[in-house]
Amino acid sequence: DNESRLNTVDVSRPRSLDIELVLPSAIQGRLNEFLQCVRHYDELARAGAAVPSRLLIYGPPGTGKTQTARWLAAQLELPLLTVRCDTLVSSLLGQTSRNLRRVFDYAEQNPSILFLDEFDALAGARGNERDVGELQRVVIALLQNIDALPDSTILVAATNHEQLLDAAIGRRFAFHLPMPLPDAALRTTLWQRWLNSYAPEGTDWDELSHLSAGTTGARWRPRRRPGR
């Protein structure tokens, strides 16, 4: 960004060995469906059945939205271009739209997954009485950039506040993936996976699941020690 001098894109190369993704079976199934559509895009396109490679992930903080984007990049063996949307927003008139254009151009020219984090910072609903003209133009610019992106370019967006997104945004994403708080069964799975051999003999997994109700894996996941 020319004003803040901050980088607008963070390039990483996630590896499957570094990612633990535990999701409810229905959500994992929907994610696998998206993955297969991306992998077989050319075949589907020849058959006239391809859909744009666009995924919108939404849910409370800590439910695995960023981890899901990293998992997809690892599965597809592609770089992950992470954009924190709030870093794109500039106080200079028109600079935000220029930042957007540069990011989308970069993603189009480099095989990768473009991941727009904190998506509501850019894609908030228009018509709010507190809106100013520039913010409305940002949403329009965002829509135009998404529409101009080739359907085969992978775009993933994540937000904690799906209800705040502009109505036109949702129609640009062929796949919507809700990320709810872990239910009792999933919390049990998480405890068993992360405690593993460190769990005391006779651990009551159901009690641990009950005590952690309403929390996310990000809040109580133990940190890995170096070399483990």
Secondary structure in CASP SS format (residue, H / E / C, confidence):
PFRMAT SS
TARGET T0000
AUTHOR 0000-0000-0000
METHOD secondary structure of the structure
MODEL  1
D C 1.00
N C 1.00
E C 1.00
S C 1.00
R C 1.00
L C 1.00
N C 1.00
T C 1.00
V C 1.00
D E 1.00
V E 1.00
S E 1.00
R C 1.00
P C 1.00
R C 1.00
S H 1.00
L H 1.00
D H 1.00
I C 1.00
E C 1.00
L C 1.00
V C 1.00
L C 1.00
P C 1.00
S H 1.00
A H 1.00
I H 1.00
Q H 1.00
G H 1.00
R H 1.00
L H 1.00
N H 1.00
E H 1.00
F H 1.00
L H 1.00
Q H 1.00
C H 1.00
V H 1.00
R H 1.00
H C 1.00
Y H 1.00
D H 1.00
E H 1.00
L H 1.00
A H 1.00
R H 1.00
A C 1.00
G C 1.00
A C 1.00
A C 1.00
V C 1.00
P C 1.00
S C 1.00
R E 1.00
L E 1.00
L E 1.00
I E 1.00
Y E 1.00
G C 1.00
P C 1.00
P C 1.00
G C 1.00
T C 1.00
G C 1.00
K H 1.00
T H 1.00
Q H 1.00
T H 1.00
A H 1.00
R H 1.00
W H 1.00
L H 1.00
A H 1.00
A H 1.00
Q H 1.00
L H 1.00
E C 1.00
L C 1.00
P C 1.00
L E 1.00
L E 1.00
T E 1.00
V E 1.00
R E 1.00
C H 1.00
D H 1.00
T H 1.00
L H 1.00
V C 1.00
S C 1.00
S C 1.00
L C 1.00
L C 1.00
G C 1.00
Q H 1.00
T H 1.00
S H 1.00
R H 1.00
N H 1.00
L H 1.00
R H 1.00
R H 1.00
V H 1.00
F H 1.00
D H 1.00
Y H 1.00
A H 1.00
E H 1.00
Q H 1.00
N C 1.00
P C 1.00
S C 1.00
I E 1.00
L E 1.00
F E 1.00
L E 1.00
D E 1.00
E C 1.00
F C 1.00
D H 1.00
A H 1.00
L H 1.00
A H 1.00
G E 1.00
A C 1.00
R C 1.00
G C 1.00
N C 1.00
E C 1.00
R C 1.00
D C 1.00
V C 1.00
G H 1.00
E H 1.00
L H 1.00
Q H 1.00
R H 1.00
V H 1.00
V H 1.00
I H 1.00
A H 1.00
L H 1.00
L H 1.00
Q H 1.00
N H 1.00
I H 1.00
D H 1.00
A H 1.00
L C 1.00
P C 1.00
D C 1.00
S C 1.00
T C 1.00
I E 1.00
L E 1.00
V E 1.00
A E 1.00
A E 1.00
T E 1.00
N C 1.00
H C 1.00
E H 1.00
Q H 1.00
L H 1.00
L E 1.00
D C 1.00
A H 1.00
A H 1.00
I H 1.00
G H 1.00
R C 1.00
R C 1.00
F C 1.00
A C 1.00
F E 1.00
H E 1.00
L E 1.00
P E 1.00
M C 1.00
P C 1.00
L C 1.00
P C 1.00
D C 1.00
A H 1.00
A H 1.00
L H 1.00
R H 1.00
T H 1.00
T H 1.00
L H 1.00
W H 1.00
Q H 1.00
R H 1.00
W H 1.00
L H 1.00
N H 1.00
S H 1.00
Y H 1.00
A C 1.00
P C 1.00
E C 1.00
G C 1.00
T C 1.00
D C 1.00
W H 1.00
D H 1.00
E H 1.00
L H 1.00
S H 1.00
H H 1.00
L H 1.00
S C 1.00
A C 1.00
G C 1.00
T C 1.00
T C 1.00
G H 1.00
A H 1.00
R H 1.00
W H 1.00
R C 1.00
P C 1.00
R C 1.00
R C 1.00
R C 1.00
P C 1.00
G C 1.00
R C 1.00
END
